[in-house]
Amino acid sequence: MTDNVENPSTPAAGGSSQPGYAEALAELESILAELERDNVDVDRLAGQVQRAAELIRLCRERIGNARMQIEHVVAELGS
């Protein structure tokens, strides 16, 4: 039995490439470290915060998708 599950790190046809969960989390940690420094580049601040928000949305989406897949598998096991 195989389900046709799209690889979340593979972009959809015609879509732009998005980082995987681990890659997004690493980038978020990098942005956070940059923002925590004493000498934050104010010119980059708004862009970095915007990028962090995009990465957080991506991570939440990936977690939600993983949860649904796990619930589906568990439900199949119970039937």
PQR file with spaces between the fields and no chain letter, atoms N, CA, C, O and H, PARSE charges and radii, in Angstrom:
ATOM       1  N    MET     1       0.848   -1.168    0.000 -0.4000 1.5000
ATOM       2  CA   MET     1       0.000    0.000    0.000 -0.0000 2.0000
ATOM       3  C    MET     1       0.888    1.223    0.000  0.5500 1.7000
ATOM       4  O    MET     1       1.714    1.388    0.898 -0.5500 1.4000
ATOM       5  N    THR     2       0.732    2.090   -0.999 -0.4000 1.5000
ATOM       6  CA   THR     2       1.499    3.329   -1.059 -0.0000 2.0000
ATOM       7  C    THR     2       0.563    4.479   -1.342  0.5500 1.7000
ATOM       8  O    THR     2      -0.280    4.402   -2.235 -0.5500 1.4000
ATOM       9  H    THR     2       0.061    1.956   -1.728  0.4000 1.0000
ATOM      10  N    ASP     3       0.711    5.535   -0.586 -0.4000 1.5000
ATOM      11  CA   ASP     3      -0.046    6.749   -0.817 -0.0000 2.0000
ATOM      12  C    ASP     3       0.814    7.691   -1.617  0.5500 1.7000
ATOM      13  O    ASP     3       2.029    7.740   -1.425 -0.5500 1.4000
ATOM      14  H    ASP     3       1.396    5.598    0.139  0.4000 1.0000
ATOM      15  N    ASN     4       0.209    8.432   -2.502 -0.4000 1.5000
ATOM      16  CA   ASN     4       0.931    9.410   -3.284 -0.0000 2.0000
ATOM      17  C    ASN     4       0.999   10.701   -2.477  0.5500 1.7000
ATOM      18  O    ASN     4       0.127   11.562   -2.588 -0.5500 1.4000
ATOM      19  H    ASN     4      -0.778    8.393   -2.657  0.4000 1.0000
ATOM      20  N    VAL     5       2.044   10.824   -1.665 -0.4000 1.5000
ATOM      21  CA   VAL     5       2.214   11.985   -0.798 -0.0000 2.0000
ATOM      22  C    VAL     5       3.316   12.850   -1.393  0.5500 1.7000
ATOM      23  O    VAL     5       4.432   12.391   -1.638 -0.5500 1.4000
ATOM      24  H    VAL     5       2.753   10.124   -1.575  0.4000 1.0000
ATOM      25  N    GLU     6       2.970   14.122   -1.620 -0.4000 1.5000
ATOM      26  CA   GLU     6       3.939   15.053   -2.187 -0.0000 2.0000
ATOM      27  C    GLU     6       5.041   15.323   -1.182  0.5500 1.7000
ATOM      28  O    GLU     6       4.768   15.530    0.000 -0.5500 1.4000
ATOM      29  H    GLU     6       2.064   14.495   -1.421  0.4000 1.0000
ATOM      30  N    ASN     7       6.289   15.323   -1.643 -0.4000 1.5000
ATOM      31  CA   ASN     7       7.423   15.647   -0.804 -0.0000 2.0000
ATOM      32  C    ASN     7       7.359   17.126   -0.474  0.5500 1.7000
ATOM      33  O    ASN     7       7.402   17.946   -1.391 -0.5500 1.4000
ATOM      34  H    ASN     7       6.511   15.154   -2.603  0.4000 1.0000
ATOM      35  N    PRO     8       7.255   17.516    0.821 -0.5600 1.5000
ATOM      36  CA   PRO     8       7.089   18.918    1.175  0.2800 2.0000
ATOM      37  C    PRO     8       8.287   19.786    0.816  0.5500 1.7000
ATOM      38  O    PRO     8       8.142   21.006    0.740 -0.5500 1.4000
ATOM      39  N    SER     9       9.460   19.209    0.594 -0.4000 1.5000
ATOM      40  CA   SER     9      10.603   20.029    0.236 -0.0000 2.0000
ATOM      41  C    SER     9      10.737   20.195   -1.269  0.5500 1.7000
ATOM      42  O    SER     9      11.616   20.910   -1.749 -0.5500 1.4000
ATOM      43  H    SER     9       9.578   18.218    0.656  0.4000 1.0000
ATOM      44  N    THR    10       9.848   19.522   -2.015 -0.4000 1.5000
ATOM      45  CA   THR    10       9.857   19.644   -3.462 -0.0000 2.0000
ATOM      46  C    THR    10       8.818   20.673   -3.874  0.5500 1.7000
ATOM      47  O    THR    10       7.654   20.567   -3.487 -0.5500 1.4000
ATOM      48  H    THR    10       9.133   18.942   -1.625  0.4000 1.0000
ATOM      49  N    PRO    11       9.226   21.675   -4.662 -0.5600 1.5000
ATOM      50  CA   PRO    11       8.256   22.692   -5.051  0.2800 2.0000
ATOM      51  C    PRO    11       7.203   22.123   -5.986  0.5500 1.7000
ATOM      52  O    PRO    11       7.473   21.205   -6.760 -0.5500 1.4000
ATOM      53  N    ALA    12       6.005   22.675   -5.907 -0.4000 1.5000
ATOM      54  CA   ALA    12       4.935   22.270   -6.815 -0.0000 2.0000
ATOM      55  C    ALA    12       5.289   22.745   -8.218  0.5500 1.7000
ATOM      56  O    ALA    12       6.120   23.636   -8.393 -0.5500 1.4000
ATOM      57  H    ALA    12       5.786   23.421   -5.278  0.4000 1.0000
ATOM      58  N    ALA    13       4.663   22.152   -9.195 -0.4000 1.5000
ATOM      59  CA   ALA    13       4.940   22.532  -10.580 -0.0000 2.0000
ATOM      60  C    ALA    13       4.704   24.019  -10.763  0.5500 1.7000
ATOM      61  O    ALA    13       3.621   24.525  -10.471 -0.5500 1.4000
ATOM      62  H    ALA    13       3.988   21.428   -9.053  0.4000 1.0000
ATOM      63  N    GLY    14       5.714   24.713  -11.245 -0.4000 1.5000
ATOM      64  CA   GLY    14       5.591   26.140  -11.484 -0.0000 2.0000
ATOM      65  C    GLY    14       5.798   26.981  -10.246  0.5500 1.7000
ATOM      66  O    GLY    14       5.808   28.209  -10.334 -0.5500 1.4000
ATOM      67  H    GLY    14       6.594   24.302  -11.483  0.4000 1.0000
ATOM      68  N    GLY    15       5.969   26.340   -9.065 -0.4000 1.5000
ATOM      69  CA   GLY    15       6.141   27.090   -7.827 -0.0000 2.0000
ATOM      70  C    GLY    15       7.595   27.396   -7.563  0.5500 1.7000
ATOM      71  O    GLY    15       8.489   26.831   -8.192 -0.5500 1.4000
ATOM      72  H    GLY    15       5.961   25.342   -8.993  0.4000 1.0000
ATOM      73  N    SER    16       7.822   28.293   -6.628 -0.4000 1.5000
ATOM      74  CA   SER    16       9.192   28.618   -6.276 -0.0000 2.0000
ATOM      75  C    SER    16       9.681   27.626   -5.232  0.5500 1.7000
ATOM      76  O    SER    16       8.888   27.051   -4.487 -0.5500 1.4000
ATOM      77  H    SER    16       7.096   28.752   -6.116  0.4000 1.0000
ATOM      78  N    SER    17      10.974   27.434   -5.186 -0.4000 1.5000
ATOM      79  CA   SER    17      11.573   26.498   -4.257 -0.0000 2.0000
ATOM      80  C    SER    17      11.501   27.050   -2.848  0.5500 1.7000
ATOM      81  O    SER    17      11.886   28.194   -2.609 -0.5500 1.4000
ATOM      82  H    SER    17      11.619   27.901   -5.792  0.4000 1.0000
ATOM      83  N    GLN    18      11.011   26.245   -1.906 -0.4000 1.5000
ATOM      84  CA   GLN    18      10.945   26.633   -0.503 -0.0000 2.0000
ATOM      85  C    GLN    18      11.856   25.718    0.287  0.5500 1.7000
ATOM      86  O    GLN    18      12.037   24.553   -0.066 -0.5500 1.4000
ATOM      87  H    GLN    18      10.698   25.315   -2.100  0.4000 1.0000
ATOM      88  N    PRO    19      12.429   26.245    1.358 -0.5600 1.5000
ATOM      89  CA   PRO    19      13.298   25.397    2.176  0.2800 2.0000
ATOM      90  C    PRO    19      12.484   24.349    2.912  0.5500 1.7000
ATOM      91  O    PRO    19      11.293   24.538    3.157 -0.5500 1.4000
ATOM      92  N    GLY    20      13.122   23.251    3.261 -0.4000 1.5000
ATOM      93  CA   GLY    20      12.495   22.252    4.099 -0.0000 2.0000
ATOM      94  C    GLY    20      12.410   22.769    5.524  0.5500 1.7000
ATOM      95  O    GLY    20      12.932   23.841    5.829 -0.5500 1.4000
ATOM      96  H    GLY    20      14.090   23.097    3.062  0.4000 1.0000
ATOM      97  N    TYR    21      11.760   22.021    6.392 -0.4000 1.5000
ATOM      98  CA   TYR    21      11.556   22.459    7.771 -0.0000 2.0000
ATOM      99  C    TYR    21      12.883   22.732    8.476  0.5500 1.7000
ATOM     100  O    TYR    21      13.061   23.793    9.074 -0.5500 1.4000
ATOM     101  H    TYR    21      11.335   21.150    6.145  0.4000 1.0000
ATOM     102  N    ALA    22      13.805   21.791    8.410 -0.4000 1.5000
ATOM     103  CA   ALA    22      15.084   21.956    9.118 -0.0000 2.0000
ATOM     104  C    ALA    22      15.859   23.154    8.584  0.5500 1.7000
ATOM     105  O    ALA    22      16.465   23.904    9.350 -0.5500 1.4000
ATOM     106  H    ALA    22      13.661   20.929    7.925  0.4000 1.0000
ATOM     107  N    GLU    23      15.837   23.328    7.279 -0.4000 1.5000
ATOM     108  CA   GLU    23      16.530   24.457    6.662 -0.0000 2.0000
ATOM     109  C    GLU    23      15.882   25.780    7.081  0.5500 1.7000
ATOM     110  O    GLU    23      16.584   26.749    7.369 -0.5500 1.4000
ATOM     111  H    GLU    23      15.345   22.719    6.657  0.4000 1.0000
ATOM     112  N    ALA    24      14.559   25.824    7.114 -0.4000 1.5000
ATOM     113  CA   ALA    24      13.846   27.033    7.529 -0.0000 2.0000
ATOM     114  C    ALA    24      14.140   27.356    8.993  0.5500 1.7000
ATOM     115  O    ALA    24      14.336   28.516    9.354 -0.5500 1.4000
ATOM     116  H    ALA    24      13.988   25.036    6.880  0.4000 1.0000
ATOM     117  N    LEU    25      14.170   26.332    9.822 -0.4000 1.5000
ATOM     118  CA   LEU    25      14.454   26.538   11.236 -0.0000 2.0000
ATOM     119  C    LEU    25      15.873   27.066   11.431  0.5500 1.7000
ATOM     120  O    LEU    25      16.099   27.958   12.249 -0.5500 1.4000
ATOM     121  H    LEU    25      14.011   25.389    9.530  0.4000 1.0000
ATOM     122  N    ALA    26      16.824   26.520   10.684 -0.4000 1.5000
ATOM     123  CA   ALA    26      18.204   26.997   10.771 -0.0000 2.0000
ATOM     124  C    ALA    26      18.304   28.461   10.340  0.5500 1.7000
ATOM     125  O    ALA    26      19.022   29.248   10.957 -0.5500 1.4000
ATOM     126  H    ALA    26      16.640   25.795   10.019  0.4000 1.0000
ATOM     127  N    GLU    27      17.581   28.820    9.279 -0.4000 1.5000
ATOM     128  CA   GLU    27      17.593   30.209    8.831 -0.0000 2.0000
ATOM     129  C    GLU    27      16.953   31.124    9.875  0.5500 1.7000
ATOM     130  O    GLU    27      17.434   32.234   10.106 -0.5500 1.4000
ATOM     131  H    GLU    27      16.998   28.181    8.778  0.4000 1.0000
ATOM     132  N    LEU    28      15.883   30.667   10.498 -0.4000 1.5000
ATOM     133  CA   LEU    28      15.252   31.443   11.571 -0.0000 2.0000
ATOM     134  C    LEU    28      16.228   31.678   12.721  0.5500 1.7000
ATOM     135  O    LEU    28      16.316   32.788   13.248 -0.5500 1.4000
ATOM     136  H    LEU    28      15.492   29.766   10.310  0.4000 1.0000
ATOM     137  N    GLU    29      16.953   30.643   13.106 -0.4000 1.5000
ATOM     138  CA   GLU    29      17.935   30.776   14.186 -0.0000 2.0000
ATOM     139  C    GLU    29      19.024   31.769   13.808  0.5500 1.7000
ATOM     140  O    GLU    29      19.493   32.532   14.653 -0.5500 1.4000
ATOM     141  H    GLU    29      16.881   29.742   12.679  0.4000 1.0000
ATOM     142  N    SER    30      19.424   31.761   12.551 -0.4000 1.5000
ATOM     143  CA   SER    30      20.435   32.702   12.066 -0.0000 2.0000
ATOM     144  C    SER    30      19.918   34.140   12.120  0.5500 1.7000
ATOM     145  O    SER    30      20.634   35.051   12.535 -0.5500 1.4000
ATOM     146  H    SER    30      19.043   31.141   11.865  0.4000 1.0000
ATOM     147  N    ILE    31      18.680   34.331   11.701 -0.4000 1.5000
ATOM     148  CA   ILE    31      18.071   35.666   11.737 -0.0000 2.0000
ATOM     149  C    ILE    31      17.960   36.136   13.185  0.5500 1.7000
ATOM     150  O    ILE    31      18.264   37.290   13.485 -0.5500 1.4000
ATOM     151  H    ILE    31      18.098   33.590   11.364  0.4000 1.0000
ATOM     152  N    LEU    32      17.528   35.255   14.080 -0.4000 1.5000
ATOM     153  CA   LEU    32      17.392   35.614   15.480 -0.0000 2.0000
ATOM     154  C    LEU    32      18.739   36.026   16.066  0.5500 1.7000
ATOM     155  O    LEU    32      18.824   37.018   16.790 -0.5500 1.4000
ATOM     156  H    LEU    32      17.281   34.317   13.836  0.4000 1.0000
ATOM     157  N    ALA    33      19.784   35.274   15.758 -0.4000 1.5000
ATOM     158  CA   ALA    33      21.122   35.615   16.257 -0.0000 2.0000
ATOM     159  C    ALA    33      21.546   36.988   15.753  0.5500 1.7000
ATOM     160  O    ALA    33      22.145   37.770   16.491 -0.5500 1.4000
ATOM     161  H    ALA    33      19.715   34.468   15.170  0.4000 1.0000
ATOM     162  N    GLU    34      21.231   37.277   14.488 -0.4000 1.5000
ATOM     163  CA   GLU    34      21.576   38.577   13.920 -0.0000 2.0000
ATOM     164  C    GLU    34      20.808   39.694   14.621  0.5500 1.7000
ATOM     165  O    GLU    34      21.369   40.753   14.903 -0.5500 1.4000
ATOM     166  H    GLU    34      20.744   36.641   13.889  0.4000 1.0000
ATOM     167  N    LEU    35      19.522   39.460   14.905 -0.4000 1.5000
ATOM     168  CA   LEU    35      18.699   40.475   15.549 -0.0000 2.0000
ATOM     169  C    LEU    35      19.088   40.706   17.010  0.5500 1.7000
ATOM     170  O    LEU    35      18.855   41.787   17.551 -0.5500 1.4000
ATOM     171  H    LEU    35      19.066   38.599   14.676  0.4000 1.0000
ATOM     172  N    GLU    36      19.672   39.709   17.640 -0.4000 1.5000
ATOM     173  CA   GLU    36      20.055   39.824   19.044 -0.0000 2.0000
ATOM     174  C    GLU    36      21.391   40.539   19.242  0.5500 1.7000
ATOM     175  O    GLU    36      21.735   40.892   20.370 -0.5500 1.4000
ATOM     176  H    GLU    36      19.861   38.830   17.201  0.4000 1.0000
ATOM     177  N    ARG    37      22.139   40.754   18.180 -0.4000 1.5000
ATOM     178  CA   ARG    37      23.431   41.447   18.300 -0.0000 2.0000
ATOM     179  C    ARG    37      23.225   42.913   18.656  0.5500 1.7000
ATOM     180  O    ARG    37      22.181   43.501   18.376 -0.5500 1.4000
ATOM     181  H    ARG    37      21.860   40.467   17.263  0.4000 1.0000
ATOM     182  N    ASP    38      24.238   43.479   19.274 -0.4000 1.5000
ATOM     183  CA   ASP    38      24.189   44.891   19.649 -0.0000 2.0000
ATOM     184  C    ASP    38      24.233   45.814   18.442  0.5500 1.7000
ATOM     185  O    ASP    38      23.683   46.914   18.478 -0.5500 1.4000
ATOM     186  H    ASP    38      25.087   43.001   19.502  0.4000 1.0000
ATOM     187  N    ASN    39      24.876   45.377   17.388 -0.4000 1.5000
ATOM     188  CA   ASN    39      25.056   46.238   16.210 -0.0000 2.0000
ATOM     189  C    ASN    39      24.148   45.810   15.056  0.5500 1.7000
ATOM     190  O    ASN    39      24.623   45.541   13.953 -0.5500 1.4000
ATOM     191  H    ASN    39      25.323   44.483   17.359  0.4000 1.0000
ATOM     192  N    VAL    40      22.847   45.749   15.314 -0.4000 1.5000
ATOM     193  CA   VAL    40      21.878   45.354   14.291 -0.0000 2.0000
ATOM     194  C    VAL    40      21.874   46.390   13.166  0.5500 1.7000
ATOM     195  O    VAL    40      21.819   47.595   13.413 -0.5500 1.4000
ATOM     196  H    VAL    40      22.461   45.967   16.211  0.4000 1.0000
ATOM     197  N    ASP    41      21.932   45.906   11.950 -0.4000 1.5000
ATOM     198  CA   ASP    41      21.869   46.782   10.777 -0.0000 2.0000
ATOM     199  C    ASP    41      20.406   47.179   10.571  0.5500 1.7000
ATOM     200  O    ASP    41      19.594   46.379   10.108 -0.5500 1.4000
ATOM     201  H    ASP    41      21.977   44.927   11.749  0.4000 1.0000
ATOM     202  N    VAL    42      20.087   48.420   10.922 -0.4000 1.5000
ATOM     203  CA   VAL    42      18.712   48.904   10.860 -0.0000 2.0000
ATOM     204  C    VAL    42      18.168   48.835    9.435  0.5500 1.7000
ATOM     205  O    VAL    42      16.969   48.632    9.243 -0.5500 1.4000
ATOM     206  H    VAL    42      20.747   49.070   11.298  0.4000 1.0000
ATOM     207  N    ASP    43      19.019   48.999    8.452 -0.4000 1.5000
ATOM     208  CA   ASP    43      18.576   48.937    7.063 -0.0000 2.0000
ATOM     209  C    ASP    43      18.090   47.538    6.687  0.5500 1.7000
ATOM     210  O    ASP    43      17.264   47.396    5.785 -0.5500 1.4000
ATOM     211  H    ASP    43      19.993   49.164    8.608  0.4000 1.0000
ATOM     212  N    ARG    44      18.587   46.513    7.359 -0.4000 1.5000
ATOM     213  CA   ARG    44      18.187   45.134    7.077 -0.0000 2.0000
ATOM     214  C    ARG    44      17.089   44.643    8.020  0.5500 1.7000
ATOM     215  O    ARG    44      16.491   43.594    7.775 -0.5500 1.4000
ATOM     216  H    ARG    44      19.258   46.628    8.092  0.4000 1.0000
ATOM     217  N    LEU    45      16.822   45.374    9.075 -0.4000 1.5000
ATOM     218  CA   LEU    45      15.923   44.915   10.130 -0.0000 2.0000
ATOM     219  C    LEU    45      14.540   44.533    9.612  0.5500 1.7000
ATOM     220  O    LEU    45      14.074   43.425    9.879 -0.5500 1.4000
ATOM     221  H    LEU    45      17.307   46.226    9.274  0.4000 1.0000
ATOM     222  N    ALA    46      13.881   45.414    8.887 -0.4000 1.5000
ATOM     223  CA   ALA    46      12.519   45.134    8.408 -0.0000 2.0000
ATOM     224  C    ALA    46      12.498   43.915    7.491  0.5500 1.7000
ATOM     225  O    ALA    46      11.596   43.083    7.589 -0.5500 1.4000
ATOM     226  H    ALA    46      14.259   46.314    8.671  0.4000 1.0000
ATOM     227  N    GLY    47      13.472   43.803    6.613 -0.4000 1.5000
ATOM     228  CA   GLY    47      13.542   42.656    5.710 -0.0000 2.0000
ATOM     229  C    GLY    47      13.753   41.350    6.453  0.5500 1.7000
ATOM     230  O    GLY    47      13.162   40.326    6.107 -0.5500 1.4000
ATOM     231  H    GLY    47      14.205   44.478    6.534  0.4000 1.0000
ATOM     232  N    GLN    48      14.601   41.389    7.479 -0.4000 1.5000
ATOM     233  CA   GLN    48      14.865   40.177    8.260 -0.0000 2.0000
ATOM     234  C    GLN    48      13.629   39.759    9.047  0.5500 1.7000
ATOM     235  O    GLN    48      13.330   38.569    9.144 -0.5500 1.4000
ATOM     236  H    GLN    48      15.081   42.220    7.760  0.4000 1.0000
ATOM     237  N    VAL    49      12.918   40.714    9.603 -0.4000 1.5000
ATOM     238  CA   VAL    49      11.688   40.395   10.347 -0.0000 2.0000
ATOM     239  C    VAL    49      10.640   39.817    9.397  0.5500 1.7000
ATOM     240  O    VAL    49       9.941   38.867    9.749 -0.5500 1.4000
ATOM     241  H    VAL    49      13.161   41.681    9.524  0.4000 1.0000
ATOM     242  N    GLN    50      10.528   40.385    8.200 -0.4000 1.5000
ATOM     243  CA   GLN    50       9.578   39.875    7.206 -0.0000 2.0000
ATOM     244  C    GLN    50       9.943   38.441    6.805  0.5500 1.7000
ATOM     245  O    GLN    50       9.068   37.582    6.701 -0.5500 1.4000
ATOM     246  H    GLN    50      11.096   41.158    7.914  0.4000 1.0000
ATOM     247  N    ARG    51      11.217   38.189    6.583 -0.4000 1.5000
ATOM     248  CA   ARG    51      11.666   36.841    6.211 -0.0000 2.0000
ATOM     249  C    ARG    51      11.384   35.863    7.345  0.5500 1.7000
ATOM     250  O    ARG    51      10.956   34.735    7.099 -0.5500 1.4000
ATOM     251  H    ARG    51      11.928   38.887    6.666  0.4000 1.0000
ATOM     252  N    ALA    52      11.621   36.287    8.582 -0.4000 1.5000
ATOM     253  CA   ALA    52      11.348   35.426    9.729 -0.0000 2.0000
ATOM     254  C    ALA    52       9.867   35.067    9.788  0.5500 1.7000
ATOM     255  O    ALA    52       9.515   33.922   10.073 -0.5500 1.4000
ATOM     256  H    ALA    52      11.968   37.203    8.781  0.4000 1.0000
ATOM     257  N    ALA    53       9.002   36.035    9.521 -0.4000 1.5000
ATOM     258  CA   ALA    53       7.558   35.767    9.524 -0.0000 2.0000
ATOM     259  C    ALA    53       7.193   34.743    8.449  0.5500 1.7000
ATOM     260  O    ALA    53       6.371   33.859    8.691 -0.5500 1.4000
ATOM     261  H    ALA    53       9.287   36.965    9.289  0.4000 1.0000
ATOM     262  N    GLU    54       7.793   34.854    7.276 -0.4000 1.5000
ATOM     263  CA   GLU    54       7.538   33.887    6.196 -0.0000 2.0000
ATOM     264  C    GLU    54       7.994   32.491    6.610  0.5500 1.7000
ATOM     265  O    GLU    54       7.295   31.508    6.367 -0.5500 1.4000
ATOM     266  H    GLU    54       8.460   35.572    7.080  0.4000 1.0000
ATOM     267  N    LEU    55       9.160   32.407    7.231 -0.4000 1.5000
ATOM     268  CA   LEU    55       9.693   31.110    7.652 -0.0000 2.0000
ATOM     269  C    LEU    55       8.844   30.494    8.757  0.5500 1.7000
ATOM     270  O    LEU    55       8.649   29.279    8.783 -0.5500 1.4000
ATOM     271  H    LEU    55       9.729   33.206    7.428  0.4000 1.0000
ATOM     272  N    ILE    56       8.342   31.312    9.659 -0.4000 1.5000
ATOM     273  CA   ILE    56       7.463   30.807   10.723 -0.0000 2.0000
ATOM     274  C    ILE    56       6.181   30.247   10.119  0.5500 1.7000
ATOM     275  O    ILE    56       5.721   29.180   10.525 -0.5500 1.4000
ATOM     276  H    ILE    56       8.501   32.300    9.638  0.4000 1.0000
ATOM     277  N    ARG    57       5.599   30.957    9.151 -0.4000 1.5000
ATOM     278  CA   ARG    57       4.388   30.439    8.476 -0.0000 2.0000
ATOM     279  C    ARG    57       4.686   29.106    7.794  0.5500 1.7000
ATOM     280  O    ARG    57       3.888   28.172    7.873 -0.5500 1.4000
ATOM     281  H    ARG    57       5.973   31.824    8.821  0.4000 1.0000
ATOM     282  N    LEU    58       5.833   29.018    7.127 -0.4000 1.5000
ATOM     283  CA   LEU    58       6.224   27.785    6.449 -0.0000 2.0000
ATOM     284  C    LEU    58       6.360   26.639    7.448  0.5500 1.7000
ATOM     285  O    LEU    58       5.852   25.543    7.210 -0.5500 1.4000
ATOM     286  H    LEU    58       6.482   29.777    7.063  0.4000 1.0000
ATOM     287  N    CYS    59       7.041   26.888    8.562 -0.4000 1.5000
ATOM     288  CA   CYS    59       7.229   25.839    9.565 -0.0000 2.0000
ATOM     289  C    CYS    59       5.895   25.389   10.150  0.5500 1.7000
ATOM     290  O    CYS    59       5.676   24.194   10.344 -0.5500 1.4000
ATOM     291  H    CYS    59       7.454   27.778    8.756  0.4000 1.0000
ATOM     292  N    ARG    60       5.005   26.334   10.433 -0.4000 1.5000
ATOM     293  CA   ARG    60       3.683   25.969   10.960 -0.0000 2.0000
ATOM     294  C    ARG    60       2.913   25.118    9.963  0.5500 1.7000
ATOM     295  O    ARG    60       2.243   24.158   10.343 -0.5500 1.4000
ATOM     296  H    ARG    60       5.183   27.305   10.276  0.4000 1.0000
ATOM     297  N    GLU    61       3.011   25.473    8.692 -0.4000 1.5000
ATOM     298  CA   GLU    61       2.328   24.703    7.644 -0.0000 2.0000
ATOM     299  C    GLU    61       2.885   23.291    7.583  0.5500 1.7000
ATOM     300  O    GLU    61       2.128   22.324    7.491 -0.5500 1.4000
ATOM     301  H    GLU    61       3.555   26.253    8.384  0.4000 1.0000
ATOM     302  N    ARG    62       4.212   23.170    7.633 -0.4000 1.5000
ATOM     303  CA   ARG    62       4.833   21.842    7.585 -0.0000 2.0000
ATOM     304  C    ARG    62       4.432   20.999    8.782  0.5500 1.7000
ATOM     305  O    ARG    62       4.163   19.807    8.635 -0.5500 1.4000
ATOM     306  H    ARG    62       4.826   23.955    7.707  0.4000 1.0000
ATOM     307  N    ILE    63       4.389   21.601    9.965 -0.4000 1.5000
ATOM     308  CA   ILE    63       3.986   20.872   11.164 -0.0000 2.0000
ATOM     309  C    ILE    63       2.528   20.420   11.037  0.5500 1.7000
ATOM     310  O    ILE    63       2.196   19.287   11.383 -0.5500 1.4000
ATOM     311  H    ILE    63       4.607   22.569   10.084  0.4000 1.0000
ATOM     312  N    GLY    64       1.669   21.301   10.545 -0.4000 1.5000
ATOM     313  CA   GLY    64       0.260   20.940   10.354 -0.0000 2.0000
ATOM     314  C    GLY    64       0.096   19.803    9.365  0.5500 1.7000
ATOM     315  O    GLY    64      -0.693   18.887    9.594 -0.5500 1.4000
ATOM     316  H    GLY    64       1.940   22.222   10.264  0.4000 1.0000
ATOM     317  N    ASN    65       0.839   19.854    8.261 -0.4000 1.5000
ATOM     318  CA   ASN    65       0.767   18.777    7.266 -0.0000 2.0000
ATOM     319  C    ASN    65       1.260   17.461    7.840  0.5500 1.7000
ATOM     320  O    ASN    65       0.665   16.410    7.599 -0.5500 1.4000
ATOM     321  H    ASN    65       1.480   20.598    8.074  0.4000 1.0000
ATOM     322  N    ALA    66       2.351   17.516    8.601 -0.4000 1.5000
ATOM     323  CA   ALA    66       2.878   16.294    9.209 -0.0000 2.0000
ATOM     324  C    ALA    66       1.866   15.709   10.188  0.5500 1.7000
ATOM     325  O    ALA    66       1.675   14.494   10.235 -0.5500 1.4000
ATOM     326  H    ALA    66       2.835   18.369    8.797  0.4000 1.0000
ATOM     327  N    ARG    67       1.221   16.568   10.964 -0.4000 1.5000
ATOM     328  CA   ARG    67       0.216   16.101   11.928 -0.0000 2.0000
ATOM     329  C    ARG    67      -0.921   15.392   11.209  0.5500 1.7000
ATOM     330  O    ARG    67      -1.362   14.326   11.637 -0.5500 1.4000
ATOM     331  H    ARG    67       1.376   17.555   10.925  0.4000 1.0000
ATOM     332  N    MET    68      -1.400   15.984   10.112 -0.4000 1.5000
ATOM     333  CA   MET    68      -2.502   15.362    9.366 -0.0000 2.0000
ATOM     334  C    MET    68      -2.084   14.013    8.793  0.5500 1.7000
ATOM     335  O    MET    68      -2.862   13.059    8.817 -0.5500 1.4000
ATOM     336  H    MET    68      -1.042   16.851    9.764  0.4000 1.0000
ATOM     337  N    GLN    69      -0.852   13.929    8.275 -0.4000 1.5000
ATOM     338  CA   GLN    69      -0.374   12.661    7.730 -0.0000 2.0000
ATOM     339  C    GLN    69      -0.269   11.600    8.818  0.5500 1.7000
ATOM     340  O    GLN    69      -0.630   10.443    8.602 -0.5500 1.4000
ATOM     341  H    GLN    69      -0.220   14.704    8.255  0.4000 1.0000
ATOM     342  N    ILE    70       0.229   11.998    9.988 -0.4000 1.5000
ATOM     343  CA   ILE    70       0.360   11.055   11.099 -0.0000 2.0000
ATOM     344  C    ILE    70      -1.017   10.585   11.560  0.5500 1.7000
ATOM     345  O    ILE    70      -1.223    9.396   11.807 -0.5500 1.4000
ATOM     346  H    ILE    70       0.523   12.938   10.163  0.4000 1.0000
ATOM     347  N    GLU    71      -1.960   11.522   11.674 -0.4000 1.5000
ATOM     348  CA   GLU    71      -3.318   11.147   12.088 -0.0000 2.0000
ATOM     349  C    GLU    71      -3.945   10.191   11.079  0.5500 1.7000
ATOM     350  O    GLU    71      -4.661    9.267   11.463 -0.5500 1.4000
ATOM     351  H    GLU    71      -1.793   12.487   11.474  0.4000 1.0000
ATOM     352  N    HIS    72      -3.681   10.408    9.793 -0.4000 1.5000
ATOM     353  CA   HIS    72      -4.202    9.528    8.750 -0.0000 2.0000
ATOM     354  C    HIS    72      -3.626    8.117    8.904  0.5500 1.7000
ATOM     355  O    HIS    72      -4.359    7.131    8.823 -0.5500 1.4000
ATOM     356  H    HIS    72      -3.099   11.159    9.481  0.4000 1.0000
ATOM     357  N    VAL    73      -2.332    8.027    9.121 -0.4000 1.5000
ATOM     358  CA   VAL    73      -1.692    6.725    9.273 -0.0000 2.0000
ATOM     359  C    VAL    73      -2.218    6.014   10.515  0.5500 1.7000
ATOM     360  O    VAL    73      -2.522    4.822   10.469 -0.5500 1.4000
ATOM     361  H    VAL    73      -1.736    8.828    9.187  0.4000 1.0000
ATOM     362  N    VAL    74      -2.325    6.739   11.618 -0.4000 1.5000
ATOM     363  CA   VAL    74      -2.831    6.136   12.857 -0.0000 2.0000
ATOM     364  C    VAL    74      -4.265    5.665   12.672  0.5500 1.7000
ATOM     365  O    VAL    74      -4.629    4.593   13.154 -0.5500 1.4000
ATOM     366  H    VAL    74      -2.078    7.707   11.656  0.4000 1.0000
ATOM     367  N    ALA    75      -5.086    6.452   11.980 -0.4000 1.5000
ATOM     368  CA   ALA    75      -6.469    6.062   11.731 -0.0000 2.0000
ATOM     369  C    ALA    75      -6.534    4.795   10.891  0.5500 1.7000
ATOM     370  O    ALA    75      -7.363    3.921   11.145 -0.5500 1.4000
ATOM     371  H    ALA    75      -4.790    7.323   11.589  0.4000 1.0000
ATOM     372  N    GLU    76      -5.663    4.692    9.889 -0.4000 1.5000
ATOM     373  CA   GLU    76      -5.619    3.468    9.066 -0.0000 2.0000
ATOM     374  C    GLU    76      -5.211    2.256    9.882  0.5500 1.7000
ATOM     375  O    GLU    76      -5.719    1.156    9.663 -0.5500 1.4000
ATOM     376  H    GLU    76      -4.989    5.402    9.683  0.4000 1.0000
ATOM     377  N    LEU    77      -4.301    2.450   10.816 -0.4000 1.5000
ATOM     378  CA   LEU    77      -3.860    1.344   11.662 -0.0000 2.0000
ATOM     379  C    LEU    77      -4.982    0.857   12.590  0.5500 1.7000
ATOM     380  O    LEU    77      -5.049   -0.322   12.937 -0.5500 1.4000
ATOM     381  H    LEU    77      -3.889    3.343   10.995  0.4000 1.0000
ATOM     382  N    GLY    78      -5.851    1.781   12.979 -0.4000 1.5000
ATOM     383  CA   GLY    78      -6.938    1.441   13.882 -0.0000 2.0000
ATOM     384  C    GLY    78      -8.115    0.775   13.206  0.5500 1.7000
ATOM     385  O    GLY    78      -9.001    0.243   13.874 -0.5500 1.4000
ATOM     386  H    GLY    78      -5.797    2.739   12.696  0.4000 1.0000
ATOM     387  N    SER    79      -8.132    0.801   11.868 -0.4000 1.5000
ATOM     388  CA   SER    79      -9.298    0.219   11.179 -0.0000 2.0000
ATOM     389  C    SER    79      -9.050   -1.179   10.692  0.5500 1.7000
ATOM     390  O    SER    79      -9.937   -1.792   10.097 -0.5500 1.4000
ATOM     391  H    SER    79      -7.412    1.233   11.324  0.4000 1.0000
